[in-house]
Amino acid sequence: MSWSRKLPKRIYLNDGRIVTTLAQAREVWIAHQHGNPHWVGAGELLLKAAHRNRQTPIVDVHIMFSQVLKASGFI
């Protein structure tokens, strides 16, 4: 797995944290997903992007994760 992959743009959270890598996005996801269907989809995309044999575009991860964060009030 390659959790060190960088997102194309930084994501600034309301609490002051900055998400720049898949690993940081995963940390936020783990802390807040709790069965919410939108968070589940974002987690699946994160996992695909981190897997070395997958070609999931990192831009897709950034878009979906940003949307979930915005809908949840984190950005």
HTML snippet that shows the backbone in 3Dmol.js (N, CA, C, O; Angstrom):
<script src="https://3Dmol.org/build/3Dmol-min.js"></script>
<div id="view" style="width:600px;height:400px;position:relative"></div>
<script>
const pdb = `
ATOM      1  N   MET A   1       0.842  -1.176   0.000  1.00  0.00           N
ATOM      2  CA  MET A   1       0.000   0.000   0.000  1.00  0.00           C
ATOM      3  C   MET A   1       0.886   1.238   0.000  1.00  0.00           C
ATOM      4  O   MET A   1       1.976   1.252   0.572  1.00  0.00           O
ATOM      5  N   SER A   2       0.391   2.259  -0.649  1.00  0.00           N
ATOM      6  CA  SER A   2       1.153   3.501  -0.728  1.00  0.00           C
ATOM      7  C   SER A   2       0.335   4.655  -0.149  1.00  0.00           C
ATOM      8  O   SER A   2      -0.235   5.462  -0.883  1.00  0.00           O
ATOM      9  N   TRP A   3       0.291   4.713   1.171  1.00  0.00           N
ATOM     10  CA  TRP A   3      -0.486   5.754   1.846  1.00  0.00           C
ATOM     11  C   TRP A   3       0.212   7.106   1.785  1.00  0.00           C
ATOM     12  O   TRP A   3      -0.380   8.119   2.159  1.00  0.00           O
ATOM     13  N   SER A   4       1.442   7.142   1.328  1.00  0.00           N
ATOM     14  CA  SER A   4       2.179   8.403   1.274  1.00  0.00           C
ATOM     15  C   SER A   4       1.854   9.223   0.018  1.00  0.00           C
ATOM     16  O   SER A   4       2.362  10.331  -0.152  1.00  0.00           O
ATOM     17  N   ARG A   5       1.012   8.675  -0.851  1.00  0.00           N
ATOM     18  CA  ARG A   5       0.651   9.429  -2.060  1.00  0.00           C
ATOM     19  C   ARG A   5       0.078  10.781  -1.674  1.00  0.00           C
ATOM     20  O   ARG A   5      -0.742  10.883  -0.761  1.00  0.00           O
ATOM     21  N   LYS A   6       0.510  11.806  -2.367  1.00  0.00           N
ATOM     22  CA  LYS A   6       0.056  13.171  -2.094  1.00  0.00           C
ATOM     23  C   LYS A   6      -1.233  13.465  -2.850  1.00  0.00           C
ATOM     24  O   LYS A   6      -1.424  13.032  -3.986  1.00  0.00           O
ATOM     25  N   LEU A   7      -2.107  14.213  -2.189  1.00  0.00           N
ATOM     26  CA  LEU A   7      -3.311  14.706  -2.844  1.00  0.00           C
ATOM     27  C   LEU A   7      -2.909  15.851  -3.770  1.00  0.00           C
ATOM     28  O   LEU A   7      -1.891  16.500  -3.531  1.00  0.00           O
ATOM     29  N   PRO A   8      -3.693  16.112  -4.827  1.00  0.00           N
ATOM     30  CA  PRO A   8      -3.304  17.180  -5.756  1.00  0.00           C
ATOM     31  C   PRO A   8      -3.377  18.583  -5.140  1.00  0.00           C
ATOM     32  O   PRO A   8      -2.674  19.494  -5.578  1.00  0.00           O
ATOM     33  N   LYS A   9      -4.222  18.749  -4.133  1.00  0.00           N
ATOM     34  CA  LYS A   9      -4.345  20.027  -3.437  1.00  0.00           C
ATOM     35  C   LYS A   9      -4.521  19.746  -1.950  1.00  0.00           C
ATOM     36  O   LYS A   9      -5.100  18.730  -1.567  1.00  0.00           O
ATOM     37  N   ARG A  10      -4.025  20.639  -1.127  1.00  0.00           N
ATOM     38  CA  ARG A  10      -4.204  20.500   0.315  1.00  0.00           C
ATOM     39  C   ARG A  10      -5.673  20.717   0.674  1.00  0.00           C
ATOM     40  O   ARG A  10      -6.377  21.493   0.028  1.00  0.00           O
ATOM     41  N   ILE A  11      -6.116  20.021   1.708  1.00  0.00           N
ATOM     42  CA  ILE A  11      -7.467  20.214   2.232  1.00  0.00           C
ATOM     43  C   ILE A  11      -7.315  20.795   3.627  1.00  0.00           C
ATOM     44  O   ILE A  11      -6.716  20.176   4.506  1.00  0.00           O
ATOM     45  N   TYR A  12      -7.860  21.990   3.825  1.00  0.00           N
ATOM     46  CA  TYR A  12      -7.761  22.686   5.105  1.00  0.00           C
ATOM     47  C   TYR A  12      -9.025  22.415   5.917  1.00  0.00           C
ATOM     48  O   TYR A  12     -10.122  22.805   5.517  1.00  0.00           O
ATOM     49  N   LEU A  13      -8.867  21.747   7.056  1.00  0.00           N
ATOM     50  CA  LEU A  13     -10.000  21.448   7.916  1.00  0.00           C
ATOM     51  C   LEU A  13     -10.268  22.630   8.849  1.00  0.00           C
ATOM     52  O   LEU A  13      -9.366  23.403   9.169  1.00  0.00           O
ATOM     53  N   ASN A  14     -11.513  22.753   9.274  1.00  0.00           N
ATOM     54  CA  ASN A  14     -11.914  23.844  10.166  1.00  0.00           C
ATOM     55  C   ASN A  14     -11.141  23.855  11.484  1.00  0.00           C
ATOM     56  O   ASN A  14     -10.984  24.909  12.100  1.00  0.00           O
ATOM     57  N   ASP A  15     -10.660  22.692  11.919  1.00  0.00           N
ATOM     58  CA  ASP A  15      -9.945  22.622  13.198  1.00  0.00           C
ATOM     59  C   ASP A  15      -8.455  22.957  13.074  1.00  0.00           C
ATOM     60  O   ASP A  15      -7.703  22.823  14.040  1.00  0.00           O
ATOM     61  N   GLY A  16      -8.033  23.391  11.889  1.00  0.00           N
ATOM     62  CA  GLY A  16      -6.647  23.797  11.680  1.00  0.00           C
ATOM     63  C   GLY A  16      -5.759  22.741  11.052  1.00  0.00           C
ATOM     64  O   GLY A  16      -4.654  23.053  10.609  1.00  0.00           O
ATOM     65  N   ARG A  17      -6.215  21.501  11.002  1.00  0.00           N
ATOM     66  CA  ARG A  17      -5.403  20.456  10.374  1.00  0.00           C
ATOM     67  C   ARG A  17      -5.391  20.639   8.862  1.00  0.00           C
ATOM     68  O   ARG A  17      -6.320  21.197   8.279  1.00  0.00           O
ATOM     69  N   ILE A  18      -4.322  20.160   8.245  1.00  0.00           N
ATOM     70  CA  ILE A  18      -4.190  20.192   6.799  1.00  0.00           C
ATOM     71  C   ILE A  18      -3.970  18.765   6.321  1.00  0.00           C
ATOM     72  O   ILE A  18      -3.072  18.076   6.804  1.00  0.00           O
ATOM     73  N   VAL A  19      -4.782  18.326   5.384  1.00  0.00           N
ATOM     74  CA  VAL A  19      -4.681  16.976   4.832  1.00  0.00           C
ATOM     75  C   VAL A  19      -3.962  17.081   3.493  1.00  0.00           C
ATOM     76  O   VAL A  19      -4.438  17.739   2.568  1.00  0.00           O
ATOM     77  N   THR A  20      -2.802  16.419   3.402  1.00  0.00           N
ATOM     78  CA  THR A  20      -2.009  16.477   2.175  1.00  0.00           C
ATOM     79  C   THR A  20      -1.727  15.106   1.561  1.00  0.00           C
ATOM     80  O   THR A  20      -1.333  15.020   0.398  1.00  0.00           O
ATOM     81  N   THR A  21      -1.925  14.033   2.334  1.00  0.00           N
ATOM     82  CA  THR A  21      -1.618  12.679   1.846  1.00  0.00           C
ATOM     83  C   THR A  21      -2.797  11.736   2.086  1.00  0.00           C
ATOM     84  O   THR A  21      -3.727  12.045   2.831  1.00  0.00           O
ATOM     85  N   LEU A  22      -2.727  10.591   1.439  1.00  0.00           N
ATOM     86  CA  LEU A  22      -3.742   9.568   1.673  1.00  0.00           C
ATOM     87  C   LEU A  22      -3.720   9.115   3.131  1.00  0.00           C
ATOM     88  O   LEU A  22      -4.771   8.815   3.696  1.00  0.00           O
ATOM     89  N   ALA A  23      -2.550   9.062   3.742  1.00  0.00           N
ATOM     90  CA  ALA A  23      -2.445   8.637   5.148  1.00  0.00           C
ATOM     91  C   ALA A  23      -3.191   9.597   6.060  1.00  0.00           C
ATOM     92  O   ALA A  23      -3.893   9.165   6.974  1.00  0.00           O
ATOM     93  N   GLN A  24      -3.048  10.882   5.824  1.00  0.00           N
ATOM     94  CA  GLN A  24      -3.759  11.865   6.642  1.00  0.00           C
ATOM     95  C   GLN A  24      -5.262  11.787   6.396  1.00  0.00           C
ATOM     96  O   GLN A  24      -6.054  11.909   7.330  1.00  0.00           O
ATOM     97  N   ALA A  25      -5.653  11.585   5.144  1.00  0.00           N
ATOM     98  CA  ALA A  25      -7.071  11.428   4.830  1.00  0.00           C
ATOM     99  C   ALA A  25      -7.631  10.188   5.527  1.00  0.00           C
ATOM    100  O   ALA A  25      -8.757  10.200   6.024  1.00  0.00           O
ATOM    101  N   ARG A  26      -6.837   9.122   5.556  1.00  0.00           N
ATOM    102  CA  ARG A  26      -7.254   7.887   6.219  1.00  0.00           C
ATOM    103  C   ARG A  26      -7.467   8.117   7.712  1.00  0.00           C
ATOM    104  O   ARG A  26      -8.425   7.596   8.284  1.00  0.00           O
ATOM    105  N   GLU A  27      -6.596   8.884   8.343  1.00  0.00           N
ATOM    106  CA  GLU A  27      -6.736   9.183   9.772  1.00  0.00           C
ATOM    107  C   GLU A  27      -8.054   9.901  10.054  1.00  0.00           C
ATOM    108  O   GLU A  27      -8.749   9.579  11.018  1.00  0.00           O
ATOM    109  N   VAL A  28      -8.391  10.861   9.219  1.00  0.00           N
ATOM    110  CA  VAL A  28      -9.660  11.590   9.380  1.00  0.00           C
ATOM    111  C   VAL A  28     -10.821  10.632   9.146  1.00  0.00           C
ATOM    112  O   VAL A  28     -11.805  10.646   9.885  1.00  0.00           O
ATOM    113  N   TRP A  29     -10.702   9.807   8.122  1.00  0.00           N
ATOM    114  CA  TRP A  29     -11.761   8.853   7.791  1.00  0.00           C
ATOM    115  C   TRP A  29     -12.004   7.891   8.946  1.00  0.00           C
ATOM    116  O   TRP A  29     -13.152   7.660   9.323  1.00  0.00           O
ATOM    117  N   ILE A  30     -10.946   7.330   9.510  1.00  0.00           N
ATOM    118  CA  ILE A  30     -11.073   6.374  10.609  1.00  0.00           C
ATOM    119  C   ILE A  30     -11.794   7.004  11.797  1.00  0.00           C
ATOM    120  O   ILE A  30     -12.625   6.360  12.437  1.00  0.00           O
ATOM    121  N   ALA A  31     -11.479   8.244  12.083  1.00  0.00           N
ATOM    122  CA  ALA A  31     -12.056   8.918  13.245  1.00  0.00           C
ATOM    123  C   ALA A  31     -13.522   9.291  13.064  1.00  0.00           C
ATOM    124  O   ALA A  31     -14.231   9.482  14.053  1.00  0.00           O
ATOM    125  N   HIS A  32     -13.994   9.400  11.816  1.00  0.00           N
ATOM    126  CA  HIS A  32     -15.320   9.970  11.611  1.00  0.00           C
ATOM    127  C   HIS A  32     -16.277   9.146  10.755  1.00  0.00           C
ATOM    128  O   HIS A  32     -17.433   9.544  10.614  1.00  0.00           O
ATOM    129  N   GLN A  33     -15.873   8.053  10.192  1.00  0.00           N
ATOM    130  CA  GLN A  33     -16.723   7.335   9.240  1.00  0.00           C
ATOM    131  C   GLN A  33     -17.958   6.680   9.863  1.00  0.00           C
ATOM    132  O   GLN A  33     -19.047   6.848   9.315  1.00  0.00           O
ATOM    133  N   HIS A  34     -17.862   5.979  10.921  1.00  0.00           N
ATOM    134  CA  HIS A  34     -18.954   5.374  11.700  1.00  0.00           C
ATOM    135  C   HIS A  34     -20.227   5.021  10.919  1.00  0.00           C
ATOM    136  O   HIS A  34     -21.328   5.370  11.345  1.00  0.00           O
ATOM    137  N   GLY A  35     -20.086   4.345   9.804  1.00  0.00           N
ATOM    138  CA  GLY A  35     -21.236   3.808   9.095  1.00  0.00           C
ATOM    139  C   GLY A  35     -21.964   4.761   8.172  1.00  0.00           C
ATOM    140  O   GLY A  35     -22.904   4.349   7.492  1.00  0.00           O
ATOM    141  N   ASN A  36     -21.565   6.023   8.124  1.00  0.00           N
ATOM    142  CA  ASN A  36     -22.186   6.972   7.205  1.00  0.00           C
ATOM    143  C   ASN A  36     -21.876   6.522   5.777  1.00  0.00           C
ATOM    144  O   ASN A  36     -20.708   6.335   5.439  1.00  0.00           O
ATOM    145  N   PRO A  37     -22.903   6.344   4.926  1.00  0.00           N
ATOM    146  CA  PRO A  37     -22.661   5.812   3.582  1.00  0.00           C
ATOM    147  C   PRO A  37     -21.696   6.657   2.746  1.00  0.00           C
ATOM    148  O   PRO A  37     -20.944   6.107   1.940  1.00  0.00           O
ATOM    149  N   HIS A  38     -21.702   7.962   2.920  1.00  0.00           N
ATOM    150  CA  HIS A  38     -20.787   8.809   2.169  1.00  0.00           C
ATOM    151  C   HIS A  38     -19.342   8.570   2.602  1.00  0.00           C
ATOM    152  O   HIS A  38     -18.432   8.542   1.774  1.00  0.00           O
ATOM    153  N   TRP A  39     -19.145   8.400   3.907  1.00  0.00           N
ATOM    154  CA  TRP A  39     -17.810   8.128   4.415  1.00  0.00           C
ATOM    155  C   TRP A  39     -17.344   6.740   3.988  1.00  0.00           C
ATOM    156  O   TRP A  39     -16.156   6.537   3.738  1.00  0.00           O
ATOM    157  N   VAL A  40     -18.268   5.785   3.901  1.00  0.00           N
ATOM    158  CA  VAL A  40     -17.901   4.427   3.475  1.00  0.00           C
ATOM    159  C   VAL A  40     -17.366   4.472   2.045  1.00  0.00           C
ATOM    160  O   VAL A  40     -16.335   3.869   1.748  1.00  0.00           O
ATOM    161  N   GLY A  41     -18.059   5.178   1.167  1.00  0.00           N
ATOM    162  CA  GLY A  41     -17.610   5.310  -0.225  1.00  0.00           C
ATOM    163  C   GLY A  41     -16.255   5.982  -0.320  1.00  0.00           C
ATOM    164  O   GLY A  41     -15.410   5.576  -1.118  1.00  0.00           O
ATOM    165  N   ALA A  42     -16.044   7.005   0.488  1.00  0.00           N
ATOM    166  CA  ALA A  42     -14.749   7.694   0.494  1.00  0.00           C
ATOM    167  C   ALA A  42     -13.647   6.754   0.972  1.00  0.00           C
ATOM    168  O   ALA A  42     -12.537   6.783   0.441  1.00  0.00           O
ATOM    169  N   GLY A  43     -13.938   5.930   1.960  1.00  0.00           N
ATOM    170  CA  GLY A  43     -12.961   4.967   2.462  1.00  0.00           C
ATOM    171  C   GLY A  43     -12.580   3.939   1.418  1.00  0.00           C
ATOM    172  O   GLY A  43     -11.412   3.569   1.299  1.00  0.00           O
ATOM    173  N   GLU A  44     -13.557   3.480   0.666  1.00  0.00           N
ATOM    174  CA  GLU A  44     -13.279   2.506  -0.397  1.00  0.00           C
ATOM    175  C   GLU A  44     -12.364   3.122  -1.457  1.00  0.00           C
ATOM    176  O   GLU A  44     -11.439   2.472  -1.943  1.00  0.00           O
ATOM    177  N   LEU A  45     -12.630   4.367  -1.806  1.00  0.00           N
ATOM    178  CA  LEU A  45     -11.797   5.046  -2.795  1.00  0.00           C
ATOM    179  C   LEU A  45     -10.388   5.290  -2.258  1.00  0.00           C
ATOM    180  O   LEU A  45      -9.411   5.163  -2.997  1.00  0.00           O
ATOM    181  N   LEU A  46     -10.279   5.639  -0.981  1.00  0.00           N
ATOM    182  CA  LEU A  46      -8.959   5.809  -0.356  1.00  0.00           C
ATOM    183  C   LEU A  46      -8.151   4.512  -0.442  1.00  0.00           C
ATOM    184  O   LEU A  46      -6.971   4.523  -0.793  1.00  0.00           O
ATOM    185  N   LEU A  47      -8.803   3.403  -0.117  1.00  0.00           N
ATOM    186  CA  LEU A  47      -8.129   2.106  -0.143  1.00  0.00           C
ATOM    187  C   LEU A  47      -7.665   1.755  -1.553  1.00  0.00           C
ATOM    188  O   LEU A  47      -6.543   1.284  -1.740  1.00  0.00           O
ATOM    189  N   LYS A  48      -8.514   1.978  -2.532  1.00  0.00           N
ATOM    190  CA  LYS A  48      -8.133   1.695  -3.918  1.00  0.00           C
ATOM    191  C   LYS A  48      -6.955   2.548  -4.361  1.00  0.00           C
ATOM    192  O   LYS A  48      -6.051   2.063  -5.042  1.00  0.00           O
ATOM    193  N   ALA A  49      -6.964   3.819  -3.973  1.00  0.00           N
ATOM    194  CA  ALA A  49      -5.883   4.721  -4.376  1.00  0.00           C
ATOM    195  C   ALA A  49      -4.556   4.345  -3.718  1.00  0.00           C
ATOM    196  O   ALA A  49      -3.494   4.545  -4.306  1.00  0.00           O
ATOM    197  N   ALA A  50      -4.614   3.807  -2.509  1.00  0.00           N
ATOM    198  CA  ALA A  50      -3.392   3.442  -1.792  1.00  0.00           C
ATOM    199  C   ALA A  50      -2.815   2.107  -2.262  1.00  0.00           C
ATOM    200  O   ALA A  50      -1.622   1.851  -2.100  1.00  0.00           O
ATOM    201  N   HIS A  51      -3.648   1.272  -2.834  1.00  0.00           N
ATOM    202  CA  HIS A  51      -3.198  -0.041  -3.273  1.00  0.00           C
ATOM    203  C   HIS A  51      -2.301   0.125  -4.492  1.00  0.00           C
ATOM    204  O   HIS A  51      -2.689   0.774  -5.463  1.00  0.00           O
ATOM    205  N   ARG A  52      -1.145  -0.436  -4.452  1.00  0.00           N
ATOM    206  CA  ARG A  52      -0.145  -0.231  -5.509  1.00  0.00           C
ATOM    207  C   ARG A  52      -0.586  -0.740  -6.880  1.00  0.00           C
ATOM    208  O   ARG A  52      -0.140  -0.210  -7.897  1.00  0.00           O
ATOM    209  N   ASN A  53      -1.426  -1.727  -6.932  1.00  0.00           N
ATOM    210  CA  ASN A  53      -1.838  -2.289  -8.214  1.00  0.00           C
ATOM    211  C   ASN A  53      -3.038  -1.588  -8.805  1.00  0.00           C
ATOM    212  O   ASN A  53      -3.479  -1.943  -9.898  1.00  0.00           O
ATOM    213  N   ARG A  54      -3.572  -0.612  -8.119  1.00  0.00           N
ATOM    214  CA  ARG A  54      -4.742   0.109  -8.609  1.00  0.00           C
ATOM    215  C   ARG A  54      -4.310   1.393  -9.291  1.00  0.00           C
ATOM    216  O   ARG A  54      -3.268   1.965  -8.970  1.00  0.00           O
ATOM    217  N   GLN A  55      -5.112   1.829 -10.218  1.00  0.00           N
ATOM    218  CA  GLN A  55      -4.822   3.060 -10.942  1.00  0.00           C
ATOM    219  C   GLN A  55      -5.860   4.134 -10.642  1.00  0.00           C
ATOM    220  O   GLN A  55      -6.100   5.016 -11.466  1.00  0.00           O
ATOM    221  N   THR A  56      -6.476   4.063  -9.467  1.00  0.00           N
ATOM    222  CA  THR A  56      -7.465   5.059  -9.082  1.00  0.00           C
ATOM    223  C   THR A  56      -6.816   6.435  -9.093  1.00  0.00           C
ATOM    224  O   THR A  56      -5.860   6.682  -8.358  1.00  0.00           O
ATOM    225  N   PRO A  57      -7.331   7.317  -9.917  1.00  0.00           N
ATOM    226  CA  PRO A  57      -6.748   8.658  -9.963  1.00  0.00           C
ATOM    227  C   PRO A  57      -6.878   9.370  -8.613  1.00  0.00           C
ATOM    228  O   PRO A  57      -7.947   9.393  -8.004  1.00  0.00           O
ATOM    229  N   ILE A  58      -5.789   9.936  -8.174  1.00  0.00           N
ATOM    230  CA  ILE A  58      -5.758  10.627  -6.897  1.00  0.00           C
ATOM    231  C   ILE A  58      -6.691  11.842  -6.929  1.00  0.00           C
ATOM    232  O   ILE A  58      -7.167  12.284  -5.883  1.00  0.00           O
ATOM    233  N   VAL A  59      -6.949  12.376  -8.109  1.00  0.00           N
ATOM    234  CA  VAL A  59      -7.868  13.517  -8.236  1.00  0.00           C
ATOM    235  C   VAL A  59      -9.272  13.090  -7.817  1.00  0.00           C
ATOM    236  O   VAL A  59      -9.978  13.856  -7.162  1.00  0.00           O
ATOM    237  N   ASP A  60      -9.684  11.884  -8.184  1.00  0.00           N
ATOM    238  CA  ASP A  60     -11.005  11.375  -7.794  1.00  0.00           C
ATOM    239  C   ASP A  60     -11.122  11.270  -6.280  1.00  0.00           C
ATOM    240  O   ASP A  60     -12.168  11.582  -5.711  1.00  0.00           O
ATOM    241  N   VAL A  61     -10.061  10.834  -5.637  1.00  0.00           N
ATOM    242  CA  VAL A  61     -10.050  10.725  -4.174  1.00  0.00           C
ATOM    243  C   VAL A  61     -10.211  12.118  -3.566  1.00  0.00           C
ATOM    244  O   VAL A  61     -11.005  12.314  -2.646  1.00  0.00           O
ATOM    245  N   HIS A  62      -9.464  13.065  -4.079  1.00  0.00           N
ATOM    246  CA  HIS A  62      -9.514  14.431  -3.558  1.00  0.00           C
ATOM    247  C   HIS A  62     -10.921  15.010  -3.688  1.00  0.00           C
ATOM    248  O   HIS A  62     -11.429  15.617  -2.746  1.00  0.00           O
ATOM    249  N   ILE A  63     -11.544  14.830  -4.825  1.00  0.00           N
ATOM    250  CA  ILE A  63     -12.887  15.371  -5.051  1.00  0.00           C
ATOM    251  C   ILE A  63     -13.891  14.742  -4.090  1.00  0.00           C
ATOM    252  O   ILE A  63     -14.638  15.455  -3.419  1.00  0.00           O
ATOM    253  N   MET A  64     -13.913  13.417  -4.022  1.00  0.00           N
ATOM    254  CA  MET A  64     -14.899  12.740  -3.171  1.00  0.00           C
ATOM    255  C   MET A  64     -14.658  13.048  -1.697  1.00  0.00           C
ATOM    256  O   MET A  64     -15.603  13.316  -0.956  1.00  0.00           O
ATOM    257  N   PHE A  65     -13.406  13.011  -1.275  1.00  0.00           N
ATOM    258  CA  PHE A  65     -13.102  13.249   0.127  1.00  0.00           C
ATOM    259  C   PHE A  65     -13.462  14.683   0.510  1.00  0.00           C
ATOM    260  O   PHE A  65     -13.992  14.920   1.596  1.00  0.00           O
ATOM    261  N   SER A  66     -13.180  15.630  -0.365  1.00  0.00           N
ATOM    262  CA  SER A  66     -13.537  17.027  -0.103  1.00  0.00           C
ATOM    263  C   SER A  66     -15.049  17.190   0.020  1.00  0.00           C
ATOM    264  O   SER A  66     -15.526  17.927   0.883  1.00  0.00           O
ATOM    265  N   GLN A  67     -15.798  16.510  -0.833  1.00  0.00           N
ATOM    266  CA  GLN A  67     -17.261  16.590  -0.783  1.00  0.00           C
ATOM    267  C   GLN A  67     -17.796  16.025   0.531  1.00  0.00           C
ATOM    268  O   GLN A  67     -18.693  16.608   1.139  1.00  0.00           O
ATOM    269  N   VAL A  68     -17.256  14.910   0.962  1.00  0.00           N
ATOM    270  CA  VAL A  68     -17.691  14.296   2.215  1.00  0.00           C
ATOM    271  C   VAL A  68     -17.351  15.192   3.401  1.00  0.00           C
ATOM    272  O   VAL A  68     -18.164  15.369   4.308  1.00  0.00           O
ATOM    273  N   LEU A  69     -16.156  15.750   3.385  1.00  0.00           N
ATOM    274  CA  LEU A  69     -15.751  16.657   4.461  1.00  0.00           C
ATOM    275  C   LEU A  69     -16.654  17.889   4.515  1.00  0.00           C
ATOM    276  O   LEU A  69     -17.060  18.329   5.591  1.00  0.00           O
ATOM    277  N   LYS A  70     -16.960  18.435   3.345  1.00  0.00           N
ATOM    278  CA  LYS A  70     -17.821  19.622   3.297  1.00  0.00           C
ATOM    279  C   LYS A  70     -19.226  19.294   3.801  1.00  0.00           C
ATOM    280  O   LYS A  70     -19.799  20.058   4.579  1.00  0.00           O
ATOM    281  N   ALA A  71     -19.779  18.168   3.365  1.00  0.00           N
ATOM    282  CA  ALA A  71     -21.124  17.760   3.783  1.00  0.00           C
ATOM    283  C   ALA A  71     -21.183  17.484   5.285  1.00  0.00           C
ATOM    284  O   ALA A  71     -22.235  17.631   5.906  1.00  0.00           O
ATOM    285  N   SER A  72     -20.067  17.089   5.858  1.00  0.00           N
ATOM    286  CA  SER A  72     -20.009  16.784   7.289  1.00  0.00           C
ATOM    287  C   SER A  72     -19.611  17.990   8.137  1.00  0.00           C
ATOM    288  O   SER A  72     -19.530  17.886   9.361  1.00  0.00           O
ATOM    289  N   GLY A  73     -19.362  19.131   7.496  1.00  0.00           N
ATOM    290  CA  GLY A  73     -19.021  20.344   8.209  1.00  0.00           C
ATOM    291  C   GLY A  73     -17.572  20.461   8.658  1.00  0.00           C
ATOM    292  O   GLY A  73     -17.266  21.238   9.562  1.00  0.00           O
ATOM    293  N   PHE A  74     -16.678  19.698   8.037  1.00  0.00           N
ATOM    294  CA  PHE A  74     -15.267  19.735   8.426  1.00  0.00           C
ATOM    295  C   PHE A  74     -14.484  20.787   7.657  1.00  0.00           C
ATOM    296  O   PHE A  74     -13.402  21.192   8.082  1.00  0.00           O
ATOM    297  N   ILE A  75     -15.027  21.233   6.523  1.00  0.00           N
ATOM    298  CA  ILE A  75     -14.371  22.301   5.747  1.00  0.00           C
ATOM    299  C   ILE A  75     -15.413  23.315   5.319  1.00  0.00           C
ATOM    300  O   ILE A  75     -15.082  24.298   4.656  1.00  0.00           O
TER     301      ILE A  75
END
`;
const viewer = $3Dmol.createViewer("view");
viewer.addModel(pdb, "pdb");
viewer.setStyle({}, {cartoon: {color: "spectrum"}});
viewer.zoomTo();
viewer.render();
</script>
